[in-house]
């Protein structure tokens, strides 16, 4: 996690943007069979790496974010902006694009 925190310090999202790192896809079934790379589905769970300060209301007040660094979230299948930095792959989403916060 130290490599992720080092990259997170270099990327500071603006407004209601959230930087996430997707969980690794399952490569093995519960029965011990290996899943071919082509058959692996994209993981919809991710960990929040960095968050922006929040969106602005028309009055200029900041609307606080509902997710924080370290939260596990559920993402839509498509969307987000892909960012690669120091060999790590991240995605940037708007807070409103995040489907759910996992407990």
C-alpha positions in Angstrom: 0.0 0.0 0.0 3.0 2.3 0.4 3.5 2.5 -3.4 -0.2 3.5 -3.8 0.1 6.2 -1.1 3.2 7.6 -2.9 1.3 7.9 -6.2 -1.7 9.3 -4.4 0.4 12.2 -3.1 1.3 13.0 -6.7 -2.3 13.0 -8.0 -4.7 15.4 -6.3 -8.2 15.2 -7.8 -10.2 18.4 -8.2 -13.8 19.1 -7.2 -15.9 15.9 -6.9 -13.4 13.6 -8.6 -12.3 10.4 -7.0 -9.1 8.4 -7.8 -9.6 4.7 -7.4 -7.6 1.5 -7.9 -9.6 -1.5 -9.1 -9.3 -4.8 -7.2 -7.4 -7.5 -9.1 -9.5 -9.9 -11.2 -10.0 -13.5 -9.9 -7.6 -15.8 -11.6 -8.6 -19.0 -9.8 -12.0 -20.5 -8.9 -13.0 -21.7 -5.4 -12.5 -25.2 -6.7 -8.9 -24.5 -7.7 -9.4 -24.2 -11.5 -7.5 -21.4 -13.3 -9.6 -18.9 -15.3 -8.1 -18.0 -18.7 -7.2 -14.3 -19.1 -9.9 -13.8 -21.8 -12.6 -15.1 -19.5 -11.8 -13.0 -16.5 -14.3 -10.3 -15.9 -13.3 -6.7 -15.0 -13.6 -6.3 -11.2 -16.3 -3.9 -10.2 -14.9 -3.4 -6.7 -12.2 -0.8 -6.0 -10.4 1.1 -3.3 -10.5 4.9 -3.0 -6.9 6.2 -3.3 -7.5 10.0 -3.3 -10.5 12.3 -3.2 -11.1 15.9 -4.2 -12.4 18.6 -1.8 -16.0 18.3 -3.1 -18.3 19.9 -5.7 -19.3 23.6 -5.4 -22.9 24.7 -4.9 -24.3 27.8 -6.7 -23.7 29.8 -3.6 -20.0 28.9 -3.6 -20.1 26.6 -0.6 -18.3 23.3 -0.8 -20.5 20.1 -0.8 -18.6 17.5 1.2 -17.7 14.2 -0.3 -19.5 11.0 0.8 -16.4 8.7 0.2 -13.0 8.9 1.9 -9.6 7.5 1.2 -9.5 3.8 1.9 -13.2 3.2 1.3 -14.3 0.2 -0.8 -16.7 1.1 -3.5 -18.7 -0.5 -6.3 -18.2 0.9 -9.8 -20.1 0.9 -13.0 -18.8 -1.5 -15.6 -17.9 1.3 -18.0 -16.7 4.8 -17.5 -13.9 6.7 -15.7 -10.6 8.0 -17.1 -7.7 5.6 -17.1 -4.5 6.9 -15.5 -1.2 4.9 -15.5 1.6 6.2 -13.3 4.7 4.4 -12.1 3.5 1.0 -13.4 0.2 1.3 -11.4 -3.2 1.6 -13.1 -5.8 3.9 -11.6 -9.1 5.4 -12.7 -10.7 8.8 -12.1 -14.4 8.9 -11.5 -16.9 11.6 -10.5 -18.4 11.0 -7.1 -21.8 10.7 -8.7 -20.6 7.9 -11.0 -19.8 5.6 -8.0 -22.6 3.1 -7.6 -22.2 2.2 -3.9 -20.0 2.3 -0.9 -19.2 -1.2 0.5 -19.0 -1.8 4.2 
